[in-house]
Amino acid sequence: MGIIELSKVTVRRGRSQVLDSWSVSIDSGEVVCLSGDNGCGKSTVIETAAGLVSMEKGSSEISGQLIRDSEGRRGRTKFGLCLQDDCIMGDELVGERILDAAGCDFDVSSLLKTWGLGHRIHDRVAMLSGGQRRRVAILSGLVPAMVSSEPVAILLDEPDSGLDDDSVEQLAQTLRDLAAGGHAILVASHNSKIIESADRVIQFPFTETKGDPVKGKFSLLESGVLRKTNIGHRMNLRTLSGVANNGIAGLLTLGAMLAMLNPEQLEGRTLTAFILAPALTAGLCGNSIHRLTLENRAYAWWNTISAIPPNALFHSLITCGAITVLASTVTGDFDVKLIAAGAVLGACTEAIVGLLSHATLRLSRPNAVMVRLLTPILILPWALVVDTLSV
């Protein structure tokens, strides 16, 4: 069994059947290039192998781990991925992104210098040119293999797009070097230099030819301790998206209620509802990091890393708790249980709304699905909490 295995995969996109019981196996130390006209299915193969596309039949496995099958079962393992979209949030830092992709600490500055990005290590990706940004995306896909002595799968979809000739030559040489280290690479490309670096070329519609590439030389990058990404919390601190997206909504709700109600006249259930309402509103705004991941399909790349979408729920607990404290201050009714309930209620509501929004991202037109119409049902838990705490 190869490192990358697509077994009798059938995939439809819209009304078109792109793949029909199609299989491919890529062994350790092999580079396989997909070539053909635009729209012939190259990207579908890459995304199906990565588990990003639903399939009617068949399965995708990487390093012996089921990634996805037609029955909806999912799994995850370490592999490198670079899609046609860069899949990077603009507020990620260059060096930080490469370390997140590697999953461990290593001398990232030397690697970036080799690719002409050494002077941009602490810059936000949004500040880079198109070519520089593409190089960061490519390195994000290659670095899991660069730091691993064990065979790792690498999936690259048109990685040469937007690169200059020197960068394309460097990419082609890197593919051969990684193959020499036993890694398995599946790449889709039109570029003749990338095609020449392949051991096999699959020309759509599915004719295969053998290549005769030069051998490379693999040099393992020395790595340190494993790295926890915590990307949601880092992005939230950097952009204050939680305050802008959730906190302000809660404050506006509190202000509107103060304009209509006199807190001194509230008591019992009405008082409890007054204190908890801003936290509920903040939670109904959803995952604040979700909107950031929509940039350049960043959510697709992170979805291959973890089943849990990037989030900042710990920060949400603090934000919703602070809003509940403020509402309690206005009413003069300080209750630790009530403040804790507001924090948990807001964070849980945010998580549920975020998961609902994330579930639609695999659709071709996610914004056409009015998933927000389901959110009013979340008023029920809020009402139950109000009823319980006001007894």
Sequence and secondary structure as in RCSB ss.txt:
>XXXX:A:sequence
MGIIELSKVTVRRGRSQVLDSWSVSIDSGEVVCLSGDNGCGKSTVIETAAGLVSMEKGSSEISGQLIRDSEGRRG
RTKFGLCLQDDCIMGDELVGERILDAAGCDFDVSSLLKTWGLGHRIHDRVAMLSGGQRRRVAILSGLVPAMVSSE
PVAILLDEPDSGLDDDSVEQLAQTLRDLAAGGHAILVASHNSKIIESADRVIQFPFTETKGDPVKGKFSLLESGV
LRKTNIGHRMNLRTLSGVANNGIAGLLTLGAMLAMLNPEQLEGRTLTAFILAPALTAGLCGNSIHRLTLENRAYA
WWNTISAIPPNALFHSLITCGAITVLASTVTGDFDVKLIAAGAVLGACTEAIVGLLSHATLRLSRPNAVMVRLLT
PILILPWALVVDTLSV
>XXXX:A:secstr
  SEEEEEEEEEETTEEEEEEEEEEE TT EEEEE STTSSHHHHHHHHTT S  SEEEEEETTEEEEETT  B 
   EEEE SS    TTSBHHHHHHHHHTEEE HHHHHHHTT GGGTTSBGGGS HHHHHHHHHHHHHHHHHT SS
  EEEEESTTTT  HHHHHHHHHHHHHHHHTT EEEEE   HHHHHT SEEEETTTEEEE            EEE
E    HHHHHHHHH HHIIIIIHHHHHHHHHHHHH  GGG  HHHHHHHHHHHHHHHHHT  TTHHHHTGGGHHH
HHHHH SS    HHHHHHHHHHHHHHHHHHHT   HHHHHHHHHHHHHHHHHHHHHHHHTTTSSSGGGS GGGGG
GGGHHHHHHHHHHHT 
